[in-house]
Structure formats: C-alpha cells, structure tokens
Amino acid sequence: MLKDPKAEAIVAPVLMSALKPYGLERVEIFADEDYYGDPVVRANAYYAKGAFKKFDARAFTAAMIAATDALAAIGDNRFVHLQPLFQDGPRVLEDDEILPTRKRKRTARR
C-alpha cells in the first residue's frame, strides 16, 4: 500500500474530528485497490487503550461516509475503507454482550 498525502489531508481531519470522542488516537491513510481492482482509500484507525468500551458503530459508519463524501467533494470518487484497531488487541464479544438475557424457564403447572 502506498501513502496518499492528498487523501490523507482530506480524510484524516474528518475521521479525527468525528471519532476522537470515542478514543481515536491516530489514523494512517493509504491508496489501495479493492477486491475488484477498483481504487480505494484504506484508513487504519488506531484507538486508545480501553476505547473498545466507548466504540460506537453508528459514529464509525457516519465518519467513514463523511470521509468518502469529503473526497467526492473534490472530485475523488474513491471509497474510504476504515479499519478499527484497538490497543487491547482484537476482541471477541462474549455471548452475554450480544445476545439478550435468557429468561428463566417456567415451572409446569399441574
């Protein structure tokens, strides 16, 4: 992947302003190609330790869209692929964090 100073100047401030409240510390911007060979901008978003607890998927998605829109505003039609990287390492959610709590089984009435 190659550094892309033009995209970095536009994308990095958008991402930092949108995601800093959620623990974003820095971003790295690269020019790359997607699976189909189309040009894209890849951004690695490095988060502070413990930021996973504050992570907001809606804010993350909105920031990615805003960064893509900022590029489009100057005539650059590449999509921004944003990868969150947490200092705590990749974390797998436990079942109790993503599934509703189980209800107790009722005792059968006789």
N, C-alpha and C positions, 0 to 999 in steps of 0.2 A: 504494500500500500504506500502511496506517495502522499507526502504532506501537500496540503492545498491552502496556501495563505489567503487567497481570495475568499474561499468559502469559510475559512476559519474566522476572518474578520467580520463576517456577517452572522454566521451560525453561533459561534462561541458566546457573544454577548446575549443573544436571545435565550440560549439554554441556561446560562449562568443566572440571568435575572429571574427566569421562571422557576428554576429548580434549586437555587441556593437555600431557600427556606426549608427545603427537605433534606439538606445535608450535602448537597453537591459541592465538591471542593475544586475540581478542575475538569476540563474536557480536552480531548485530543481529537482533531479533525483530520480525516484522510479522504483522498479521492480513491474510488474503487469501482468495481463492477458488480452488479447483482448476478443472480443465478442465470439470467437470460443474456448476460453480456451488456446490459444497459448501464450507462454511467450513473453512479450514486455517490452520495457523501456518507461516509461512515463516521460516527462520533462515539467515542468511548467516554462515558460519564463516570468519573471516579467520585465515590461518596465517602464521607467521613465514617469513622467507626461508630457503630450503633445507629446509623441512618436508616437501616432497613426498617426499623420500627416506625419511622416517620414517612416512609416511602408512600407516595400517592400515585397510583396508576393513572388516574384521570389527568393529574397535573403533568405527569410524564408524557402521556399521549398528546396533550394540548401543546406542550413545549416542542415536541417533535413536529407537529403540524405547523406551529408558528415559525419554526426554523425553516421548514420547507417553503412556506409562504414567503418568508423574507428573501430566500434565494429566487423564488419565482418573480418577485417584485423587480429584480434587476435583470430578468430575462434568463436566469439559470434554472432549467426545469428538472434538475436532479432531485431525487427524493432523499431525505435525511433518515438514515438507519441509525437509531440511537441504542446503544448497549449499556445498561447499568452495571457498574462494577463496584461491589461493596468491599471495604477493607476487611470485614469479618469473613470474607470468602463467600462463595456461593452457598446459599442456604435453602434447604428444602423445607417447605411448610409441613408441619405436622397435621394429621387429620383433624385434630380438635381446633385448629386455626382456620380451616377452610370448610369444614362440614358443620351443619347445625348440631346442637347438642341433642343427644338421643333422649327420647322420652322413656320414662320407666314403663315397663310392661304392666298392664293392669292385671290384677288377680281375677281369675274367672269367677263369675257369680254363679252360685248354685241355686 
